[in-house]
Amino acid sequence: MTTSIWIVSLLFLGLSMLVSGILQSKFKKFSAVPLRSGLSGAEVAQEMLRTHGIYDVQVVSVQGFLSDHYDPTKKTVNLSPEVYHGVSVAAAAVAAHEVGHAVQHANAYPWLTMRSKLVPVVQFSSSIVQWVLLAGVLMINVFPSLLLVGIILFAATTLFSVITLPVEFDASRRALAWLNKSTITNAVEYPQAKEALTWAASTYAIAALASIATLAQYAMLFLGNSRRED
């Protein structure tokens, strides 16, 4: 059973690396496609915020490649330099997606609210879960309850990954609807923006599937050992 856990982990790791590589390739490709509206990623974000009547959120530049994210605690749309200053299809798509999260926050989108409440739990569990699971597997015949603790901790991170899916897909949906309606992107640029955001969303889907599969493997290991003891 432990061998199958490693096989599943390696399988999803390889798949994740593949999709991540494709995502980076798509981002670089569409970063080279100039946006005919001439707006930078920062300007796209600011315009989308204004359109939705959101005036208490700042658009700032942060370091890192594809480090773009929305911080609900500080109410900031954080854009990487390539997106903040970029005048491209990729920059517009990513900027609009992150503002999509700000719109979710302003509208109290339930899945975002739920994910935000889980952040402290996940931060704690993710810092120790791998060690607890490793110790639980090694000591399964002596102290099986330790593996159960690891499974519960891992379940929290899995739940977070699953809840992240509707949050990310909805942010992209909001972004694409606005990009299309506002004519920020034209008939040629819109499908490219959609393709970029689709690949970005796929990384979250794979992460969630990997987490579910791994959790199932550990649960079967625990249940199989419990049956042997009975």
Steps between C-alpha positions, in 0.01 A plus 500: 500500500783742580643427154169597338502827696839585353386400150188720522705790638760472225230470233327819607834674554592427140158612376521817707845582363374442145199729539709760681747495212219545247355786709834681504535443126150642438571799723821579312323453166211732583733745675644561154155584359444876543162613628347731242326707765848599621420449868753351740404226744484757780269723296278204411473411869421857602238535226330173600492607865340834403245327280390286795488798736793381711711792624662361815730251325851595388687360201867446586806340342671207676814309413499152347395326179127417494480614864170675436236470772229688686550560872160536672659601833678802349256551213774508240517358149863390484639475149840373388715750306423323170128542560503840673699672225414264214285618211401157374217248486661299781535805724138600446371147567698451820422849632129456435505158667651641819246781504241225464601394851458857623148501352431171677618654827285810453195281430574259789532206261440202735775273364760776542375569853526132585851475355616807692376348827700184428830683441623493866413129530674414174809705589536297819420159352718542191802582715496164680280262299776335296701419812195365684403284202854365463521416869149351486595266214823391670325442834170365366535166679599663829304825510233496222321802645790720389421421135136591566612839632704547182200407287282756679764770449535406133122503461504868597745585221299286258181682592680830439611382154147393410344827621763689300358360174168691493682811625751493213254397230253769606773769503593404144134502397457851639824615335410365158145637513633845582780489242245410234235751606740790552670444162839502674570199281384468141370194312853371445638572847207367703548130405869534582420645844253217556760239404755649740254499792381148417853365532548694823182345643613152398795522740255535791290211371802268486611608847155417639487162326849415623405591856179293486682197355778518760251541784312192376823298491588589860143429613507154337835430665356588840178302448691199366719495807196533729337196337815294546506587869136392534 
